[in-house]
Amino acid sequence: MTVLAPPAPPAIRSPEPVAERPAPAPGIALVGAALCVLAALLLGFAANLTIVGHLQHARDQRTAYDDLRAELAMGTAPVGQTTFDGKPLEAGAPMALLRIPALGLKQVVFEGTTSGVLRSGPGHRRDTPFPGQAGTSQILGRAWGYGGPFNDVARLPVGAVIKVTTGQSTAEYRVTGIRRDGDPLPAVLGTNKGRLTLVTATGWAYTPSGVVRVDADLVSETQPSPPRPRRAGWIDAAEKPLGTESGAWMSVYLWSQALLAAALLTVWTHRRWGRWQTWITAVPVLTALGVAASGAATCLLPNLL
């Protein structure tokens, strides 16, 4: 009888060594960081001038409306260049409520007309009288970005009503005409007469090429003008139509440095940690810093954009 030998066990093959992926060269890492910064800035810039900017404008308007309503109720709303307790009225303080029934427009007006102030809503040019007082008061507003509150003001017909509520009263104006660059100036105001001029940009969307002005004469009772420590013309170029804030460069620089550091950290963690873990963590941080940096950069753009 033949006895069969048991089959030999299969040979155990040793696992083949897994080749490690070589680390990217420093130059490639820097290129990746630069692309991250560029993408975050471009996305943040577009967001600030559209969705994020409109949301910020709506939030600032709600907050300012509550503050102004409380001041009006307490009798502490500003009526001139100083507050009720004699302090200089700061730029960005809510000072009036603008209503244009023909456009369905209702906006809180802030003191000052820099690009940063006009992100929250229309702004009162600080070297002009308050609405309702004698003289020509000017209110500037954006045409497209940050809610674009003045996008349609150039379509106002002659005779349209404009109402502005301040700490003194509600002033009523009636539109007398629309002016563009080169058009003749309106007639000189008589004694104790008032005028309101709404100012915004004209041109294609987000590409301002000029300024359009809507003139409206005061038809309600003229309110007394408090003493004005600063006379007409004292504001700098940043507060004039289509002005930009050159001082915003420092904020842009600091936010950009933070964004660059986050991008470099993202590239480093991508090499050490893994692709998906890195991007899940890094994308929210890069997006937030990109929005902040580009938001600061929008102050370098014309204030009526």
Secondary structure, 3 states (H helix, E strand, C coil): CCCCCCCCCCCCCCCCCCCCCCCCCHHHHHHHHHHHHHHHHHHHHHHHHCHHHHHHHHHHHHHHHHHHHHHHHHCCCCCCCECCCCCECCCCCEEEEEEEHHHCEEEEEEECCCCCHHHCCCEECCCCCCCCECEEEEEECCCCCCCCCCCCHHHCCCCCEEEEECCCCEEEEEEEEEEECCCCCCCCCCCCCEEEEEEEEEEECCEEEEEEEEEEEECCCCECCCCCCCCCCCCCHHHCCCCCCHHHHHHHHHHHHHHHHHHHHHHHHHHHCCHHHHHHHHHHHHHHHHHHHHHHHHHHCCCCC
